[in-house]
Amino acid sequence: MVYKLSFFGLLCCVLCGCGERLTKRISMGMVEGWAEGNAMTLVTKEFLAEKGYHVITHKAAPNLLLASMDNGDTDVFMNVWLPTTHGDKIAPFKRISSAGINYKGAKLGLVVPRYVDIGSIDELNENKDKFEGRIVGIERGSGMATYTDSVLLAYDLDYRQLNSSMIAMASELQKAINDNKWIVVTAWQPHWLFGRFDLKFLEDPKKIYGDTEHIETFVRDDFEEDFPAVYRYFQRAFFEEAIMNDLLIRMEASKRKKETAREWIAEHQELLESWWEG
């Protein structure tokens, strides 16, 4: 009889422990190659682990992550650019909402190395040969690729957009800079590219890429009710430009990103605790 009580007592403890872990499980979405969102997400994942939460991360295209949140399968996506880049993408989904702004001063557009002596998209056609008539872009279906298609039409550019991954774009950029060649890429800030290379945005007189943007954290409906403390963290989590740049450069250089995130948290514990406690 004593054996049975001990066994069932142990079983109860195990089940209770598992139940607590399941109730503290959070799913966060990321986009392959989107450095700023991935860095914020990994830091948040490790910080929430310190608070006893079990965070699962998965990667997909932005529209798929937004749809997954709308269905209730994904809890959080920390990389929604507004008002321009993702404005149309979030519009169809009625069961997601913003928890807060996590970065201000974001920008996207066409970028060239500093040594390229043009300053505006208007000047691309007259320099087509130097750029080999191509704009090196990221994934087809991304907001950046869509807006670049509009730029080609609006400025009547005799160029083709070459779409691949962000990593492939960065590789093309580095190779061109090593050879001191002209290249134009689609890029955005914040990004570790601007910490590694001396780059500049081409002016966009027609404002096809929009003005300066901000980045928001979006959550599924009922997330605040299910995880009130974590929701308050997302309301307060805000990365100043210098803080973001430091995080991105360190993450990009790291081969052990989980350990790098933990080290960064240790160095910025007071800041993160202020986001947690308020």
Summary of the structure (lengths in Angstrom):
residues: 278
radius of gyration: 21.9
end to end distance: 50.8
largest distance: 90.1
contacts: 852
relative contact order: 0.18
helix: 49%
strand: 23%
